[in-house]
Amino acid sequence: MSDVALFDRFASFYDRFATSTSNESIRAGFAYAERPVERVLDLAGGTGQTATSLEAYDVTVLDASLEMLRRARWKGFPVVCGDATRLPLPGGSFDGVVVTDALHHVGNARAAVREAARVLRPGGVLVAREFDPRGLRGRALVAGEHAIGFESAFFTPGTLAGAFADAGLRPHAVESGFEYALAGVRD
């Protein structure tokens, strides 16, 4: 996917311009877990911006951009280079998976959700924060990302909840609005 090449180019200044990640919606999503959340995968985690806000957890950052991962490694996180739709990780190896403001960049969000479900332990939780493409702000974001060359594919909260259910996760709304968050618990 061409978004990886753009992120490689933007990596050196990404943290200066990306919105900072609040861990409130992530922790609220983790509350749905039916097991203690200790080991967490930051899926499409880029420079580790979200991982930085999860200091209470053992976080591994996975991304397809080597330049973004280089910055996450500089921050002290273990990193894995890989495709979110074909995770190079064993099944059942994480208590939690987070993907913040990035699922729209992975190319095939349904495949990424299935893979996230696969690497979760029973009772583990996937927490996804995304942007609703509806409304004025949503349409502006979609247009802006496409204008700079991203191949972003955004989806509504209902569509993402359906992808969670299709992957065997019980979806729960955590946050609503332009920026929304869902949690999905693996049986």
ChimeraX attribute file (.defattr): number of C-alpha atoms within 10 A of each C-alpha:
attribute: neighborCount
match mode: 1-to-1
recipient: residues
	/A:1	14
	/A:2	13
	/A:3	17
	/A:4	18
	/A:5	15
	/A:6	14
	/A:7	19
	/A:8	17
	/A:9	14
	/A:10	14
	/A:11	20
	/A:12	14
	/A:13	9
	/A:14	17
	/A:15	16
	/A:16	9
	/A:17	8
	/A:18	10
	/A:19	10
	/A:20	11
	/A:21	17
	/A:22	13
	/A:23	15
	/A:24	12
	/A:25	19
	/A:26	27
	/A:27	14
	/A:28	17
	/A:29	26
	/A:30	25
	/A:31	15
	/A:32	20
	/A:33	21
	/A:34	16
	/A:35	16
	/A:36	12
	/A:37	21
	/A:38	13
	/A:39	17
	/A:40	23
	/A:41	26
	/A:42	23
	/A:43	31
	/A:44	27
	/A:45	27
	/A:46	28
	/A:47	29
	/A:48	30
	/A:49	22
	/A:50	23
	/A:51	26
	/A:52	17
	/A:53	15
	/A:54	18
	/A:55	9
	/A:56	11
	/A:57	15
	/A:58	15
	/A:59	24
	/A:60	22
	/A:61	26
	/A:62	29
	/A:63	25
	/A:64	23
	/A:65	23
	/A:66	21
	/A:67	20
	/A:68	27
	/A:69	26
	/A:70	18
	/A:71	20
	/A:72	24
	/A:73	17
	/A:74	11
	/A:75	14
	/A:76	12
	/A:77	19
	/A:78	15
	/A:79	23
	/A:80	20
	/A:81	16
	/A:82	17
	/A:83	19
	/A:84	24
	/A:85	17
	/A:86	12
	/A:87	19
	/A:88	14
	/A:89	15
	/A:90	10
	/A:91	14
	/A:92	14
	/A:93	16
	/A:94	26
	/A:95	24
	/A:96	33
	/A:97	28
	/A:98	27
	/A:99	24
	/A:100	23
	/A:101	20
	/A:102	19
	/A:103	27
	/A:104	18
	/A:105	19
	/A:106	24
	/A:107	18
	/A:108	14
	/A:109	20
	/A:110	19
	/A:111	16
	/A:112	23
	/A:113	27
	/A:114	20
	/A:115	20
	/A:116	31
	/A:117	27
	/A:118	20
	/A:119	23
	/A:120	25
	/A:121	20
	/A:122	18
	/A:123	18
	/A:124	29
	/A:125	33
	/A:126	32
	/A:127	29
	/A:128	25
	/A:129	24
	/A:130	25
	/A:131	24
	/A:132	22
	/A:133	20
	/A:134	16
	/A:135	9
	/A:136	9
	/A:137	13
	/A:138	17
	/A:139	13
	/A:140	13
	/A:141	17
	/A:142	19
	/A:143	15
	/A:144	12
	/A:145	13
	/A:146	13
	/A:147	10
	/A:148	9
	/A:149	12
	/A:150	20
	/A:151	17
	/A:152	20
	/A:153	16
	/A:154	22
	/A:155	17
	/A:156	16
	/A:157	23
	/A:158	13
	/A:159	12
	/A:160	21
	/A:161	20
	/A:162	16
	/A:163	20
	/A:164	26
	/A:165	17
	/A:166	13
	/A:167	20
	/A:168	17
	/A:169	24
	/A:170	18
	/A:171	22
	/A:172	16
	/A:173	16
	/A:174	22
	/A:175	19
	/A:176	14
	/A:177	11
	/A:178	17
	/A:179	14
	/A:180	18
	/A:181	26
	/A:182	25
	/A:183	30
	/A:184	31
	/A:185	27
	/A:186	26
	/A:187	14
